[in-house]
Amino acid sequence: GDARVRGQTGVLSERRGSYPFIDFRLLNNSTLSGEIGTKKKVKRLLSFQRYFHASRLLRGIVPQASLYLLDEDYLGQARHMLSKVGMWDFDIFLFDRLTNGNSLVTLLCHLFNVHGLIHHFQLDMVTLHRFLVMVQEDYHSQNPYHNAVHAADVTQAMHCYLREPKLANFLTPSDIMLGLLAAAAHDVDHPGVNQPFLIKTKHHLASLYQNVSVLENHHWRSTIGMLRESRLLAHLPKEVTQDIEQQLGSLILATDINRQNEFLIRLKSHLDNQDLRLEDAEDRHFMLQIALKCADICNPCRLWDLSKQWSERVCEEFYRQGDLEQKFELEISPLCNQQKDTIPSIQIGFMTYIVEPLFERWAQFTGDTPLSENMLNHLRRNKAKWRSLLHKQHSSSRSNDHSGQVTGSQEQTLNEEETP
């Protein structure tokens, strides 16, 4: 049946764990032997998360350990880090270790307090915690990149952007809550493969959303499902919750990389005409969309040690998809061929064609704030380091008489195809 649920507000949500797994056996054209099993077994398979935990394809990946109470040393260090959560050099990997894998829940609870959202919206702390645990658990820790740590990193970046004076002076509590919730849930239940993969394997989600913003629609509708299941906002008037659900969708859908030019053109027009009126809810919402887009792809603007880790993680996720495509005799997607697509070349293209244009416009909007200057400086330095590493790879390649292997095809891919 249809896994979507129409609530009183009219927005379609998705039940948690309602979608079929990616059955790679079908891609391999092998005949399924026997029945899958009882209804209980089938139910356990009906989500990306449950499937990948049990998948033979990813055997050897140890599931995240159960969460135990942290000792005082760890709690003290985590609290100290939270006192500096507005700093751009915040190390989300360290924070995740200090919170024993609870970075997203811990961070959001703190930020909701910092911004006064719990008091303003009269939220129940137990219900808020329950909702955030649901969100965190619906990310997949076995994804190298699209996991709860990425969501926490994006949320911390969003917090920094919400504090930029040009924006902060106009934001309402509703704007702030929407920005933080969208950042936290923008990739929830991400399967670790991209939209073209879902389309060419004829996945149910691709059919459901007619091949348009497939993953982003799934992230949004899953978030709505969890909000309703947790009843976090059940005490608010119906028209308020309806508006929140719709605006969450607008924010999360803005992270679709295929819509990058659409948003850049509109932002450029506003900045050139100097007609942004942040007193107006529509213009504030647009800038929240831009802020979330920046937060989502801000890795190249971080300190080198952090940026490099994210780059390696996203490329590892690409390569895993490429390995699956090769195994099941599918065309290998752009940037997913480990033999041809190197991390430096992927990152240089990503920075040049996606990150730089967006962050230069963001800096034009915010003015020469310390944060914007800091991010652009990191971006330039990191790009120079990747260029240096790429040059070393080329030199090593030439010395081994393989100079022609890493040239034009990769450049063309980076110009034309989807980026991280």
C-alpha positions, 0 to 999 in steps of 0.5 A: 500500500501507499506508505505515505500518511496524510495528516490533518494539515494535508502534508504527506508524511512517511512512516518510519521504516516504510520503504523497501530495501535496495534488493541488489539480488534483483539487479544481479538478475538472479532468481530469488529462492523460496519465500522471504519469510514471515511478516515479521521478517519482511517488516524488519527489512523495510527500510534502508537502515535495517537492510544495510545493518544486515546486508551481506554487501557491507558485511564486516561493518560493526554496528554502533555500540549501545550508548552507555553513560559517560564518565565525568571527564567526558561530560566535562570536556563535552560541556566545555566544547558546547561553550564554544559551539559558535566558533568556526573551528569546532571539531564535530568529530571530537565532540561526537567521540566525547558524547559517545555518538550522541553529537546530534542529540546533545548539540540540538538540545543545547542549541534549543536552550541557547536560542530560548526555543524551549521556553518560547514554544513551550516544548516538553524536554522529554518529547524533544529528546525523544524526537531528536533520538528518532532523527539521530537513529534514522541516520546510518552510521555505516555511511562514511559521509551521510550520517548523524555526524554530518547532520550535527556538523551542518547544524553547528554551521547553521548556528554560526550563520544564524548569528551573523548580524546581517541575518540575526537582527531580523530572525524570529524564534520560528525562523531559528527553530526551522533553521536548526530542525532543517539542518538536523534532519536534512539528510535523514535516512540517506541510503548512501547512494545518490539520486541517479543510482535510485533512478537507474535501479528503479527504486520505489522512492524514485517512482514515488517522487517521479525522479525529482528531488527524490532524496530531499523529498524523502528526508522531508517527509520522513521528518514530518513523520517523526514530528507527528509520531513524537508529538513534539508540536502537537500542542501548537495550533494546527495552522502553526504546525502546518506552516512549520511542516511546509517551511521545513520542506522548502528548506530541505528541498533547497539542498538539492544540488541540482537546484544550485544555479536556481538559487545562485541566480536569485541571490545574485539578483537580490544582491545586485539590486539591493532589494532584500528586505529581511523584515519580510518573511519571504526574504528571510526564508530565502536567506535561510535556504541559502544559509542551509545550502552553505551549511550543507557544503561548508566542509571545504571552508573548515580547517584543513584537518577537518575538511580533509576528513570530510573529503575522504569520507564523501569520496569513500561513499562515492567509491562504495557506490561505484563498487556496487555499480561495477559488481552488478554490471551497471554504468559507474556514476561520475566521480564514483570510479576509484581508479579514475576519480581521485580525491584531489581532482573531485575536491578541486572541481567541487570547490571551483564550481559549487562552493566558491560561487555560493560562499562568495555570494554569501560573503557579499550578503553578510559583509566582511564579517570575521566568519565570512573572511575566515571561511573564504581564507580556509577555502583558498588554502584548502584548494591550494593544498588539494592542487599540490596533492594533485600535482604530486599525483600527476608527477608520480603518474608521469614517473611511472609512464602513466601520464595520460591517465589522469587528464581530460575525462576527469576535468569534463566530469567535474564540469558536467556532472553531479558533485559532492 
